[in-house]
């Protein structure tokens, strides 16, 4: 059996626990679960510049299988979940928080705000999380590849137009086929995506506004 142990199916199925080595199994309700958050060093918050533009960052949308607090795995094209582990919040919420942290610490040209803050802003950033799973592309016993895909759309609300859009793809190989190593790789993929998104958004907005 791989060091990750048994996996939990994301689809509906029989409730019995399978014990065959390497199989995917439904996770019993009594199974102990370790809760994880995305980690990473973030610099101190920077003061916005005098010309800083406020940008609304919408909640991240995601397919039903990813919009949960379970750690997603992909084996032979089948989505499953890591047994004995869960995210502290639904995955899109954790990624959204990480993106806000990066904007606050690295983009003095932009002031990030949540859509529910009720502030006025010219720009709105819409985000869609399309991939966020550990893909076992080299077999069950080998360290998987964390696959993350984010689609961003930057809306110019004054012009009522799509200012720009881009797809961000990040792949990070886990250092080992262990639970903690997978979480570290998920965190690295999230941090790389957040940094790339912040750089791209700043470039687009400042090209329009000379911020």
Phi and psi in degrees as a GROMACS rama.xvg file:
@    title "Ramachandran Plot"
@    xaxis  label "Phi"
@    yaxis  label "Psi"
@TYPE xy
-65.4893  160.958  UNK-2
-68.3525  -13.7118  UNK-3
-76.4916  -15.9238  UNK-4
81.7798  -152.278  UNK-5
-82.8869  152.782  UNK-6
-106.406  156.823  UNK-7
-105.738  129.802  UNK-8
-66.0007  140.308  UNK-9
-86.7755  -12.7356  UNK-10
-97.7829  165.66  UNK-11
-70.6742  146.586  UNK-12
-173.246  -167.767  UNK-13
-67.008  150.541  UNK-14
-90.8337  1.34137  UNK-15
-76.6734  148.858  UNK-16
-90.4279  123.343  UNK-17
-89.0843  140.564  UNK-18
-116.536  4.18056  UNK-19
-66.3302  133.056  UNK-20
-55.6596  134.316  UNK-21
80.9654  -0.940461  UNK-22
-83.9099  166.035  UNK-23
-97.2276  138.747  UNK-24
-137.166  156.97  UNK-25
-74.8892  138.336  UNK-26
-85.6692  121.695  UNK-27
-64.4665  151.448  UNK-28
-61.9204  -27.624  UNK-29
-83.764  -4.65702  UNK-30
-63.7739  127.903  UNK-31
-62.0482  140.323  UNK-32
-125.18  128.75  UNK-33
-90.4196  132.618  UNK-34
-97.861  136.848  UNK-35
-127.058  151.729  UNK-36
-121.15  162.929  UNK-37
-75.1171  133.093  UNK-38
-114.627  166.914  UNK-39
154.707  146.228  UNK-40
-73.6205  128.645  UNK-41
-123.258  131.94  UNK-42
-65.6371  163.743  UNK-43
-61.4835  153.392  UNK-44
-62.5657  136.384  UNK-45
-101.012  149.963  UNK-46
-74.1647  136.316  UNK-47
-67.6471  151.105  UNK-48
-74.1419  168.245  UNK-49
-64.0102  -28.388  UNK-50
-100.146  14.9297  UNK-51
-60.3956  140.437  UNK-52
-101.289  133.609  UNK-53
-76.6624  136.64  UNK-54
-130.723  128.228  UNK-55
-84.2842  126.514  UNK-56
-109.816  106.204  UNK-57
-66.6122  159.595  UNK-58
-59.4139  144.142  UNK-59
-79.535  128.609  UNK-60
-87.6491  154.796  UNK-61
-158.844  155.277  UNK-62
-60.3449  156.993  UNK-63
-55.294  -37.9387  UNK-64
-68.4605  -20.425  UNK-65
-104.335  -16.0919  UNK-66
-85.5443  45.5847  UNK-67
-134.757  175.657  UNK-68
-95.2347  14.1564  UNK-69
-93.1639  149.66  UNK-70
-85.743  112.241  UNK-71
-80.1814  140.821  UNK-72
-126.747  151.966  UNK-73
-130.076  118.574  UNK-74
-129.787  117.856  UNK-75
53.8653  39.8376  UNK-76
79.7465  3.03541  UNK-77
-107.325  126.59  UNK-78
-81.8512  131.205  UNK-79
-138.849  -177.116  UNK-80
-131.178  148.315  UNK-81
-69.2524  129.144  UNK-82
-75.087  139.901  UNK-83
77.596  13.0683  UNK-84
-146.627  149.165  UNK-85
-154.607  157.142  UNK-86
-77.1163  152.874  UNK-87
-63.7984  -32.2086  UNK-88
-137.912  169.515  UNK-89
-52.7585  142.725  UNK-90
-52.143  -44.4418  UNK-91
-60.9561  -32.8245  UNK-92
-67.8366  -42.7031  UNK-93
-63.9121  -41.8015  UNK-94
-65.2294  -41.5874  UNK-95
-59.928  -44.1579  UNK-96
-62.4712  -40.6767  UNK-97
-63.2778  -40.7105  UNK-98
-63.8695  -43.7437  UNK-99
-60.4604  -42.125  UNK-100
-59.5641  -43.6913  UNK-101
-66.9946  -42.2957  UNK-102
-60.5011  -42.5646  UNK-103
-65.9549  -31.2223  UNK-104
-96.9539  -15.3147  UNK-105
-129.995  -4.04592  UNK-106
-127.264  78.6709  UNK-107
-63.5352  -15.6926  UNK-108
-77.7307  -14.6624  UNK-109
-127.488  143.105  UNK-110
-112.372  104.037  UNK-111
-75.1684  141.154  UNK-112
-139.613  149.554  UNK-113
-78.6605  152.484  UNK-114
-61.8151  -28.2397  UNK-115
-84.7616  0.612191  UNK-116
-71.0175  -18.6597  UNK-117
75.6001  20.8237  UNK-118
-94.2402  157.893  UNK-119
-88.1665  137.483  UNK-120
-153.211  144.815  UNK-121
-73.383  -36.7408  UNK-122
-109.805  142.021  UNK-123
-128.411  129.103  UNK-124
-103.677  115.676  UNK-125
-101.778  130.689  UNK-126
-126.138  140.831  UNK-127
-130.828  120.627  UNK-128
-90.4613  109.507  UNK-129
-99.2734  -25.9421  UNK-130
-140.042  138.446  UNK-131
-164.981  68.9931  UNK-132
-144.324  159.538  UNK-133
-93.5512  113.123  UNK-134
-95.8538  121.639  UNK-135
-86.0358  75.3607  UNK-136
-82.8466  -8.59808  UNK-137
-122.614  19.7804  UNK-138
100.351  164.357  UNK-139
-65.2205  -29.2672  UNK-140
-87.3232  -10.9387  UNK-141
-98.3233  157.155  UNK-142
-63.9939  131.245  UNK-143
-80.3983  170.85  UNK-144
-105.48  120.057  UNK-145
-76.5007  123.076  UNK-146
-111.547  124.321  UNK-147
-130.184  130.388  UNK-148
-133.329  126.305  UNK-149
-126.611  131.848  UNK-150
-107.463  127.09  UNK-151
-117.229  138.136  UNK-152
-129.009  122.662  UNK-153
-102.583  115.933  UNK-154
-99.5755  128.202  UNK-155
-91.4351  103.744  UNK-156
-72.114  -28.7892  UNK-157
-66.9335  -43.6702  UNK-158
-86.4236  -7.80092  UNK-159
52.2107  50.757  UNK-160
-145.414  159.29  UNK-161
-80.7548  111.209  UNK-162
-73.0786  -38.7121  UNK-163
-170.433  160.088  UNK-164
-147.194  153.347  UNK-165
-160.485  150.185  UNK-166
-107.874  132.422  UNK-167
-111.438  123.439  UNK-168
-119.007  125.409  UNK-169
-131.726  133.805  UNK-170
-125.772  131.939  UNK-171
-133.893  124.296  UNK-172
-80.7541  127.097  UNK-173
-64.3079  148.022  UNK-174
-73.5476  -18.8203  UNK-175
-160.794  166.227  UNK-176
-93.7096  54.6311  UNK-177
-124.056  157.543  UNK-178
-56.8318  -50.6942  UNK-179
-62.8637  -37.9789  UNK-180
-66.7712  -36.7785  UNK-181
-65.9924  -42.333  UNK-182
-62.5529  -41.0114  UNK-183
-60.1712  -40.6249  UNK-184
-69.4823  -37.9751  UNK-185
-59.3873  -42.5514  UNK-186
-63.7435  -43.0914  UNK-187
-62.6873  -43.05  UNK-188
-62.5834  -40.2819  UNK-189
-65.86  -41.8845  UNK-190
-65.1419  -43.0952  UNK-191
-62.6548  -41.7113  UNK-192
-64.4365  -43.8808  UNK-193
-62.6832  -42.2672  UNK-194
-64.7417  -44.9064  UNK-195
-63.7355  -39.578  UNK-196
-65.082  -42.9714  UNK-197
-63.6327  -43.062  UNK-198
-63.2683  -44.5826  UNK-199
-65.2046  -45.5607  UNK-200
-62.8319  -43.4326  UNK-201
-60.3107  -42.5065  UNK-202
-62.263  -42.281  UNK-203
-67.7736  -48.628  UNK-204
-65.1341  -44.3823  UNK-205
-70.7068  -25.1318  UNK-206
-67.6943  -29.9893  UNK-207
-86.4087  -32.944  UNK-208
-115.432  -5.84656  UNK-209
56.8774  42.5412  UNK-210
